[in-house]
């Protein structure tokens, strides 16, 4: 019984037509569009739902000004698990359940989240073997030639948050999220227990110079099959007029050293954050040992146009294993709450409720 990943992200926007065009060009399959919403459904069943500001389906009050993801919906595999998550959350925050069974709450940092039952589908990938100078499994065979990027899943979401250590511990305590890695002073990566992708969510420290002083959406990542699809998506978005100002901060097409993922960020219209093409990430399970590292080590593997702080010969290779979470203490703002037994969400008891 577990959370399988991101079932939906719900955007609130000012210009519905412009956002519909953006996500269509990005490669998301359009399921439905009218003058009130646009719904895109990916191969795994994940959805991007775009609504106009003021739509009754959006959280009220609005969690932050402007366009962006206003609600993240996590997919749960069984009703018993959904009931258990709801009961645990209710010991700390107000929880509601809608007529369709969706459980909703607002996290301590102001982030609205929801949980609902989800029959997640398995994505079918078609990839070519990769040749090297000494090994060429694609022998006498041409590489697959793609015509456009078609992301198949929502890999992860990223948000700014005022206290990233405590908000990770909130997710761990009530929803069973796993600690994956810590970019010291920058944020914590965490994985929903029912997925093997390196992370399902990343919280970015609001104390950073680039960050707002409140909860806010930063970016959402979509899984692609390979680097060819990422490159093709980047080229098509540029050809269709989506100017990528993010290249000044994230370096165009590159690879994250910490997660191994190839990536490319596109600016979402209305200053609504970024959409990321994402491929070849690390896949892990509960045998993974979390690591802590300097943010310059983990961010980029190569990039000619990234800011100087990410380039040069002085990038500290200081990664350490962090199973004991000693790296948290320098950045902690809130006394830690009760951790789930053995890293898993334990059954609630009366004693547990008083301890949380």
Secondary structure, DSSP 8 states (H G I E B T S, - for coil): --EEEEEEEEEEES-HHHHHHHHHHHT--EEEE-SSEEEEE-TTS-EEEEEETT-TTS-SS-SSSSSEEEEEEEEES-HHHHHHHHHHHHTTS-EEE-TT--EEEE-TTS-EEEEEE---------------SS--SSTT------SS----EEEEEEEEES-HHHHHHHHHHHH--EEEEEETTTEEEEE-TT--BS-SEEEEETTSTTS-SS-EEEEEEEE-SSHHHHHHHHHHHHHTT---TTHHHH-SSEE-TTT--EEEEEE-GGG--EEEEEES--B--TT---EEE-HHHHH-S--SSS-GGGSSTT-----EE-TT-GGGGGG--S------GGGS-----HHHHHH-
